[in-house]
Amino acid sequence: MANSDSSVRLAVAAVGGVNVAVAVEAVRQAIPAKGALTMLPRRQGALCGVAEHVGQLVPVVDLARWVDVGAPQDDIEVAERIMMLSDGARTIGLKVDTIRGLT
């Protein structure tokens, strides 16, 4: 019988006081938010703007605008990033306070 590894590798990021984990296979790139994010006028809700990724504009979601995530944890250095996530057919950006690492 073949040995199968059922573990999933996750990229962990912080949004306010909440850690968010995404399957590594879905993460295409993490880019600095400063200079990359173009805010959209009169936007409410989670969609906060767009960012260019591989020659295309990608919608960027900020979970902190949608749900109460609290303040960033004391043990992190805030360095806002946009995690570019894709399922192969679609791409979306997730604005995070920092990338914490892999698990």
Long-range contacts (C-beta under 8 A, 24 or more apart in sequence): 9-102, 9-103, 10-102, 10-103, 11-83, 11-99, 11-101, 11-102, 12-99, 12-100, 12-101, 12-102, 12-103, 13-81, 13-83, 13-94, 13-96, 13-97, 13-98, 13-99, 13-100, 14-72, 14-73, 14-76, 14-96, 14-97, 14-98, 14-100, 15-62, 15-63, 15-64, 15-69, 15-94, 15-95, 15-96, 15-97, 16-64, 16-69, 16-70, 16-71, 16-72, 16-97, 17-69, 17-70, 17-71, 17-72, 17-73, 18-63, 18-69, 18-70, 19-100, 20-63, 20-94, 20-96, 21-103, 22-83, 22-85, 22-94, 24-102, 26-85, 26-86, 26-87, 27-83, 27-84, 27-85, 28-53, 28-84, 28-85, 28-86, 28-91, 29-53, 29-83, 29-84, 30-81, 30-82, 30-83, 30-84, 30-99, 31-81, 31-82, 31-84, 32-79, 32-80, 32-81, 32-82, 33-80, 33-81, 33-82, 33-95, 34-80, 36-82, 37-82, 37-95, 48-95, 50-93, 51-82, 51-84, 51-93, 53-84, 53-91, 53-93, 56-91, 58-84, 58-91, 58-92, 58-93, 59-92, 59-93, 60-92, 60-93, 60-94, 60-95, 61-92, 61-93, 61-94, 61-95, 62-95, 63-94, 63-95, 64-95, 72-97, 72-98, 76-100
